Amino acid sequence: MKEIVTERIEIPMSHCVNIFGQCDRYVKKIERAFSVDIINREDFVIIRGLSQNALQVKTILATLKTLSERGNTILEQDIDYAIAMGMEEQEDALLEIDKEIICHTVNGKPLKPKTIGQKEYVDAIHENMIVFGMGPAGTGKTYLAMAMAITAFKNNEVERIILTRPAIEAGEKLGFLPGDLQSKVDPYLRPLYDALYQIMGAESFLKNMEKGLIEVAPLAYMRGRTLDNAYIILDEAQNTTPAQMKMFLTRIGFGSKVIVTGDESQKDLPSGTRSGLDIACRVLRNVEGIAFCHLTSKDVVRHPLVQKIVKAYEVYEAKEQAKENKQKNHVRNRSSR
């Protein structure tokens, strides 16, 4: 019979409130994940369970305590990621991730990578001229790219920021939109505006936009230009054609940095059209100075339900792909007889 042990860790009550969550919601998640009992005794916490489980939970609580002491508000996504890292015995990685502050939002909130994948993505942006950031919805691809661009702009590392994305309808026909040209393309670029407002503030953004220092435009507007001393972000790159992607990548001038973001599982291109992102990954994978970062469902930092949705779709799509491959092999085997 396996031995039940008791571990103890000192956590001041002020930090327990942050770590345990409303109505002990967070700590109940940890209890269920590791089959332990966690008991709060004022300034210390008792953990009862199997030896290895109790030690893992003690390490997780110690990590969460350090994050709380650094001024972080512990969110449910932090708990979920701490549990995942605890199961892989990588709890220390959370503390390393938390050390880097990219910038502060307009409200003074520090903006940091939240997962190992996000940290690797940010490091790749630091070290390379062109970075492809790929992954499912909610992994922070665009938001982190924006934060890096705004930080470089404020530090005078670049003279301007250029944000672009292909103007393709997401699976529905929007018809003829009213208004001038800017009004017609704004709905496609709204996610980029949202991130700019949150990080930079509406007033600062509008002032720099009027001066031409920040430009938000459809990808078609990039043709024929050479972009020097700029931070250029191409969002929703899975919706580019190979010709568009080649056109975009050959716009880059001296002193510029480029981030290309996309979700290979959410293409809105017409049926039979190849994605420029897919082709670029094959063509450029061995080119020095270009990095490819693949974020996964583990890196989703939206509501925990989003992570479950992304994971469910990944499993479904893998099964469908396996079924399709099996049918192709069956047809190939029959034709070769």
C-alpha positions as CSV (number, residue, x, y, z in Angstrom):
1,M,0.0,0.0,0.0
2,K,1.3,3.4,-1.0
3,E,2.2,5.7,1.9
4,I,0.2,8.9,2.5
5,V,2.5,11.8,3.6
6,T,2.1,15.4,4.8
7,E,4.0,18.3,3.4
8,R,3.9,21.8,4.7
9,I,4.7,25.2,3.1
10,E,4.6,28.7,4.6
11,I,2.3,31.0,2.6
12,P,1.1,34.3,4.2
13,M,-2.6,34.9,4.2
14,S,-2.3,37.9,1.9
15,H,-0.9,35.6,-0.8
16,C,-3.2,32.6,0.0
17,V,-6.2,34.8,-1.2
18,N,-4.5,35.3,-4.5
19,I,-3.4,31.7,-4.9
20,F,-6.5,29.9,-3.7
21,G,-8.9,31.9,-5.8
22,Q,-12.5,32.8,-5.1
23,C,-14.2,30.1,-2.9
24,D,-10.9,28.1,-3.1
25,R,-11.7,27.5,-6.8
26,Y,-8.0,27.3,-7.9
27,V,-6.8,25.1,-5.1
28,K,-9.6,22.7,-5.7
29,K,-8.3,22.3,-9.3
30,I,-4.9,21.4,-8.0
31,E,-6.4,18.9,-5.5
32,R,-8.3,17.1,-8.3
33,A,-5.3,17.1,-10.6
34,F,-3.0,15.5,-8.1
35,S,-5.4,13.6,-5.8
36,V,-4.3,15.5,-2.7
37,D,-5.9,17.4,0.1
38,I,-4.8,21.0,0.7
39,I,-5.6,22.6,4.0
40,N,-5.0,26.3,4.8
41,R,-3.9,27.0,8.4
42,E,-3.5,30.8,8.5
43,D,0.2,31.4,7.5
44,F,1.0,27.9,6.3
45,V,-0.6,25.3,4.1
46,I,-0.7,21.5,4.6
47,I,-0.7,19.1,1.7
48,R,-1.7,15.4,2.3
49,G,-1.4,12.8,-0.4
50,L,0.9,10.2,-2.0
51,S,4.6,11.2,-1.6
52,Q,5.4,12.2,-5.1
53,N,2.0,14.0,-5.6
54,A,2.4,16.0,-2.4
55,L,5.9,17.1,-3.3
56,Q,4.8,18.2,-6.8
57,V,1.9,20.2,-5.3
58,K,4.3,21.8,-2.7
59,T,6.6,22.9,-5.6
60,I,3.6,24.3,-7.6
61,L,2.4,26.2,-4.5
62,A,5.9,27.6,-3.9
63,T,6.1,28.7,-7.6
64,L,2.6,30.4,-7.3
65,K,3.7,32.1,-4.1
66,T,6.8,33.6,-5.8
67,L,4.6,34.8,-8.7
68,S,2.2,36.4,-6.2
69,E,5.1,38.0,-4.3
70,R,6.2,39.6,-7.6
71,G,2.9,41.4,-7.8
72,N,1.1,39.1,-10.2
73,T,-2.6,38.5,-10.0
74,I,-3.0,34.8,-10.3
75,L,-5.5,33.8,-13.0
76,E,-7.2,30.5,-13.8
77,Q,-4.9,30.1,-16.8
78,D,-1.9,30.4,-14.5
79,I,-3.2,27.6,-12.4
80,D,-3.9,25.4,-15.4
81,Y,-0.4,26.0,-16.8
82,A,1.2,25.5,-13.4
83,I,-0.6,22.1,-13.2
84,A,0.5,21.2,-16.7
85,M,4.1,22.2,-15.9
86,G,4.0,20.4,-12.6
87,M,3.0,17.1,-14.3
88,E,6.0,17.6,-16.6
89,E,8.2,18.6,-13.6
90,Q,9.0,22.0,-15.2
91,E,7.6,24.3,-12.5
92,D,10.8,26.4,-12.5
93,A,10.1,27.4,-16.1
94,L,7.2,29.5,-14.9
95,L,9.5,31.7,-12.8
96,E,11.9,32.2,-15.7
97,I,9.1,33.1,-18.0
98,D,7.8,35.7,-15.5
99,K,11.1,37.6,-15.3
100,E,10.7,39.2,-18.8
101,I,8.5,42.3,-19.0
102,I,8.0,43.3,-22.7
103,C,6.2,46.6,-21.9
104,H,3.3,48.0,-19.9
105,T,-0.2,48.5,-21.2
106,V,-1.8,52.0,-21.1
107,N,-3.2,51.1,-17.6
108,G,0.2,50.2,-16.3
109,K,-0.3,46.4,-16.4
110,P,3.0,44.6,-17.2
111,L,2.8,42.5,-20.4
112,K,4.8,39.3,-20.1
113,P,5.0,35.9,-21.9
114,K,2.7,33.5,-20.1
115,T,4.0,30.1,-21.4
116,I,7.3,28.4,-22.5
117,G,6.1,28.6,-26.1
118,Q,5.4,32.4,-25.8
119,K,8.8,32.9,-24.2
120,E,10.5,31.1,-27.1
121,Y,8.5,33.2,-29.5
122,V,9.6,36.5,-27.9
123,D,13.2,35.3,-27.8
124,A,13.1,34.4,-31.5
125,I,11.8,37.9,-32.2
126,H,14.7,39.4,-30.3
127,E,17.3,37.3,-32.2
128,N,16.0,37.2,-35.8
129,M,15.0,39.7,-38.5
130,I,12.0,37.6,-39.7
131,V,9.9,35.5,-37.4
132,F,6.9,33.3,-38.3
133,G,4.6,32.8,-35.3
134,M,2.1,30.0,-35.9
135,G,-0.5,28.5,-33.7
136,P,-4.2,28.3,-32.8
137,A,-6.4,31.1,-31.6
138,G,-5.6,32.6,-28.2
139,T,-1.9,31.8,-28.1
140,G,-0.9,35.5,-28.1
141,K,0.7,35.5,-31.6
142,T,-0.5,38.9,-32.7
143,Y,-0.7,40.5,-29.2
144,L,2.9,39.7,-28.3
145,A,4.1,40.8,-31.8
146,M,2.3,44.1,-31.2
147,A,3.9,44.5,-27.8
148,M,7.4,43.9,-29.2
149,A,6.7,46.4,-32.1
150,I,5.5,49.2,-29.8
151,T,8.4,48.6,-27.4
152,A,10.9,48.9,-30.3
153,F,9.1,52.1,-31.5
154,K,9.1,53.7,-28.1
155,N,12.9,52.9,-27.7
156,N,13.6,54.5,-31.1
157,E,14.8,51.2,-32.6
158,V,12.5,51.7,-35.6
159,E,10.9,54.8,-37.1
160,R,7.5,53.4,-37.7
161,I,5.1,50.4,-37.2
162,I,3.3,48.9,-40.2
163,L,0.5,46.4,-39.5
164,T,-1.2,44.6,-42.3
165,R,-3.4,41.6,-43.0
166,P,-5.2,40.2,-46.1
167,A,-8.7,41.5,-46.4
168,I,-10.5,38.1,-46.7
169,E,-14.0,37.4,-45.3
170,A,-14.0,34.7,-42.6
171,G,-16.3,32.2,-44.3
172,E,-19.1,34.6,-44.9
173,K,-20.0,37.2,-47.6
174,L,-20.2,40.7,-46.2
175,G,-21.4,42.3,-49.5
176,F,-20.7,45.9,-50.4
177,L,-19.8,47.8,-47.2
178,P,-20.8,51.4,-47.0
179,G,-18.4,54.4,-46.5
180,D,-15.1,55.4,-47.8
181,L,-12.1,53.1,-48.5
182,Q,-10.9,53.3,-44.9
183,S,-14.4,52.3,-43.6
184,K,-14.4,49.3,-45.9
185,V,-11.1,47.9,-44.8
186,D,-11.4,48.8,-41.0
187,P,-13.5,45.7,-40.1
188,Y,-10.7,43.4,-41.3
189,L,-8.1,45.3,-39.3
190,R,-10.1,45.7,-36.1
191,P,-8.2,43.1,-34.1
192,L,-5.0,45.1,-34.8
193,Y,-6.6,48.3,-33.6
194,D,-7.8,46.6,-30.4
195,A,-4.3,45.5,-29.5
196,L,-2.9,49.0,-30.2
197,Y,-5.5,50.8,-28.1
198,Q,-4.9,48.4,-25.2
199,I,-1.1,48.7,-25.2
200,M,-0.5,52.2,-26.5
201,G,-3.7,54.0,-25.7
202,A,-6.2,55.6,-28.1
203,E,-4.8,59.1,-27.9
204,S,-1.1,58.1,-28.5
205,F,-2.1,55.7,-31.3
206,L,-4.2,58.3,-33.2
207,K,-1.5,61.0,-32.8
208,N,1.2,58.7,-34.3
209,M,-1.2,57.4,-37.0
210,E,-1.9,61.0,-38.1
211,K,1.9,61.6,-38.4
212,G,2.2,58.4,-40.5
213,L,4.4,56.7,-37.9
214,I,1.8,53.9,-37.4
215,E,0.1,52.5,-40.4
216,V,-2.6,49.9,-40.5
217,A,-3.4,48.8,-44.0
218,P,-4.6,45.8,-46.1
219,L,-1.9,43.6,-47.6
220,A,-2.7,44.8,-51.1
221,Y,-1.3,48.2,-50.2
222,M,2.2,46.8,-49.7
223,R,2.9,46.2,-53.4
224,G,5.6,48.3,-54.9
225,R,6.9,49.6,-51.6
226,T,10.3,49.3,-49.9
227,L,9.9,49.4,-46.1
228,D,13.1,50.6,-44.3
229,N,13.5,51.1,-40.5
230,A,10.1,49.7,-39.8
231,Y,8.5,47.1,-37.6
232,I,6.2,45.2,-39.9
233,I,3.6,42.7,-38.7
234,L,1.6,40.5,-41.2
235,D,-1.4,39.1,-39.4
236,E,-3.7,36.2,-40.5
237,A,-0.9,35.1,-42.9
238,Q,-2.7,31.7,-43.6
239,N,-5.0,33.7,-45.8
240,T,-2.3,35.0,-48.1
241,T,-1.7,33.4,-51.5
242,P,1.9,32.3,-52.4
243,A,2.2,35.4,-54.7
244,Q,1.1,37.7,-51.9
245,M,3.5,36.2,-49.4
246,K,6.4,36.5,-51.8
247,M,5.4,40.1,-52.5
248,F,5.3,41.0,-48.8
249,L,8.6,39.3,-47.9
250,T,10.4,41.1,-50.7
251,R,9.2,44.6,-49.4
252,I,11.6,44.4,-46.5
253,G,14.3,47.1,-46.4
254,F,17.3,47.9,-44.1
255,G,16.7,48.3,-40.4
256,S,13.4,46.5,-40.5
257,K,12.0,43.6,-38.5
258,V,9.2,41.4,-39.7
259,I,6.7,39.2,-37.8
260,V,4.3,36.9,-39.7
261,T,1.5,35.4,-37.7
262,G,-1.0,32.8,-38.7
263,D,-3.2,29.9,-37.8
264,E,-2.8,27.1,-40.3
265,S,-6.1,25.5,-39.2
266,Q,-8.2,28.5,-39.9
267,K,-7.8,29.3,-43.6
268,D,-10.5,31.3,-45.4
269,L,-9.0,31.1,-48.9
270,P,-11.2,29.8,-51.7
271,S,-11.3,26.1,-52.1
272,G,-8.2,24.7,-53.9
273,T,-6.1,27.9,-53.3
274,R,-2.7,27.1,-51.6
275,S,-1.8,29.2,-48.6
276,G,1.2,31.5,-48.9
277,L,2.1,30.7,-45.2
278,D,2.3,26.9,-45.9
279,I,4.6,27.5,-49.0
280,A,6.8,30.0,-47.1
281,C,7.3,27.5,-44.3
282,R,8.6,24.9,-46.8
283,V,10.7,27.3,-48.9
284,L,12.3,29.3,-46.1
285,R,12.8,26.8,-43.3
286,N,16.6,26.6,-43.8
287,V,17.2,30.3,-44.4
288,E,19.5,31.9,-41.8
289,G,17.9,34.9,-40.0
290,I,14.4,33.5,-40.3
291,A,12.8,31.7,-37.3
292,F,9.7,29.6,-37.2
293,C,7.8,29.3,-33.9
294,H,4.9,26.8,-33.5
295,L,2.6,27.6,-30.6
296,T,0.2,24.9,-29.5
297,S,-3.0,24.5,-27.4
298,K,-0.7,24.5,-24.3
299,D,0.1,28.2,-25.1
300,V,-3.6,29.3,-25.2
301,V,-4.0,32.2,-22.7
302,R,-7.6,33.0,-23.2
303,H,-10.5,31.6,-21.2
304,P,-9.6,27.9,-20.2
305,L,-12.6,26.7,-22.3
306,V,-10.8,28.1,-25.4
307,Q,-7.9,25.7,-24.7
308,K,-10.3,22.8,-24.5
309,I,-12.0,23.8,-27.7
310,V,-8.6,24.1,-29.5
311,K,-7.5,20.7,-28.1
312,A,-10.8,19.0,-29.2
313,Y,-10.4,20.4,-32.7
314,E,-6.8,19.2,-32.9
315,V,-7.8,15.7,-31.9
316,Y,-10.7,15.7,-34.4
317,E,-8.6,17.0,-37.3
318,A,-5.8,14.5,-36.5
319,K,-8.4,11.6,-36.7
320,E,-9.8,13.0,-39.9
321,Q,-6.4,13.3,-41.5
322,A,-5.5,9.7,-40.4
323,K,-8.8,8.5,-42.0
324,E,-8.1,10.4,-45.2
325,N,-4.5,9.0,-45.4
326,K,-5.8,5.5,-44.8
327,Q,-8.3,5.9,-47.7
328,K,-5.6,7.3,-50.0
329,N,-3.3,4.4,-49.2
330,H,-6.2,1.9,-49.8
331,V,-6.9,3.4,-53.2
332,R,-3.1,3.5,-54.1
333,N,-2.7,-0.2,-53.1
334,R,-5.7,-1.3,-55.2
335,S,-4.5,0.6,-58.3
336,S,-1.0,-0.9,-58.0
337,R,-2.4,-4.5,-58.1
